[in-house]
Amino acid sequence: MDDNCLFCKIIKGEIPVEKLFEDDDVLVFDDINPQAPTHFLVIPKKHLSGPAAASMEDDGLIGKVFRTGCEVARKKGIDHYRLVLNNGEQAGQAVFHLHLHILGGRPLTWPPG
């Protein structure tokens, strides 16, 4: 955990969120600034500053992040959705804790931006 990380503070319960799913490895909650009718985040409880910080030992955890996102989308009734990972400030990463965005509930155009 990183004491200065917003998502680590959420994981520790210092900042409240409405949890959509939680287990020992991941936490899922709605994005505070939604860009689609359905927009939630899946974060690993292990602090990784972004996708590039993941190592081979994190392969199972990263797979679980993706699988959990898809399962939560299905439970919310969303069949068509976009999965987004940003790596670095110029790519749009604002919180430097790996997190997967799941966006759906409306047609999504390409390219995204």
C-alpha positions in Angstrom: 0.0 0.0 0.0 1.1 3.6 -0.7 0.0 6.0 2.1 -0.4 8.8 -0.5 -2.4 6.9 -3.0 -6.1 7.7 -3.3 -7.1 4.1 -4.2 -5.0 2.6 -1.4 -6.9 4.9 1.0 -10.2 3.6 -0.5 -9.0 0.0 -0.1 -8.1 0.7 3.6 -11.6 2.2 4.2 -10.2 5.7 4.8 -12.3 7.1 1.9 -15.8 5.6 1.6 -17.1 4.2 -1.7 -20.2 2.1 -2.6 -18.6 -1.3 -3.3 -20.0 -3.2 -6.3 -17.7 -6.1 -5.5 -14.8 -6.9 -3.2 -12.7 -9.9 -2.3 -9.2 -10.4 -1.0 -7.6 -9.3 -4.3 -9.8 -6.7 -6.0 -12.2 -3.9 -5.3 -14.9 -2.6 -7.7 -16.7 0.7 -7.4 -18.4 3.3 -9.6 -16.2 6.0 -11.2 -16.6 9.4 -9.5 -16.6 11.1 -12.9 -18.6 8.7 -15.2 -18.0 9.0 -18.9 -20.9 6.6 -19.8 -24.1 5.5 -18.1 -22.2 2.5 -16.7 -18.6 3.4 -15.7 -16.9 1.5 -12.9 -13.4 0.8 -11.8 -11.7 -2.5 -10.9 -8.6 -2.1 -8.8 -6.2 -4.6 -7.4 -5.6 -4.3 -3.7 -1.9 -4.7 -4.3 -0.5 -1.3 -5.1 0.9 -1.1 -8.7 1.4 2.4 -10.0 0.1 1.4 -13.5 0.0 -1.3 -16.1 3.7 -1.0 -16.8 4.5 -1.7 -13.1 3.0 -5.2 -13.3 5.5 -8.1 -13.4 5.1 -11.7 -14.4 4.3 -12.5 -10.7 1.2 -10.3 -11.2 -0.2 -12.1 -14.2 -2.9 -14.0 -12.2 -3.9 -10.7 -10.5 -4.2 -8.8 -13.8 -6.3 -11.6 -15.2 -8.5 -11.5 -12.2 -9.0 -7.7 -12.6 -10.2 -8.3 -16.2 -12.4 -11.3 -15.4 -13.9 -9.5 -12.4 -14.7 -6.4 -14.6 -16.5 -8.6 -17.1 -18.5 -10.4 -14.4 -19.6 -7.2 -12.8 -20.6 -5.8 -16.2 -22.7 -9.0 -16.8 -24.4 -8.7 -13.5 -25.3 -5.1 -14.3 -26.9 -6.3 -17.5 -24.2 -4.7 -19.8 -23.4 -6.9 -22.8 -21.4 -4.4 -24.8 -18.7 -2.4 -23.0 -15.2 -1.0 -23.3 -12.3 -1.9 -21.0 -9.7 0.8 -20.6 -6.3 0.8 -19.0 -4.3 4.1 -19.0 -0.5 4.0 -18.5 1.0 7.4 -17.7 -0.2 11.0 -17.4 -0.1 11.6 -21.2 -2.4 8.6 -21.7 -4.9 10.0 -19.3 -3.9 8.2 -16.1 -4.9 10.5 -13.2 -4.5 8.1 -10.2 -1.3 6.2 -10.2 -2.7 2.9 -9.0 -3.5 0.4 -11.7 -7.2 0.5 -12.4 -9.4 -0.9 -15.2 -12.2 1.3 -16.4 -15.4 -0.5 -17.6 -17.6 1.8 -19.7 -21.0 0.8 -21.3 -24.6 1.6 -21.5 -24.3 3.7 -24.7 -22.7 3.4 -28.1 -19.0 4.1 -27.8 -17.2 5.7 -30.7 -13.7 5.0 -32.1 -11.1 6.4 -31.8 -11.8 7.3 -28.1 -9.7 10.5 -28.1 
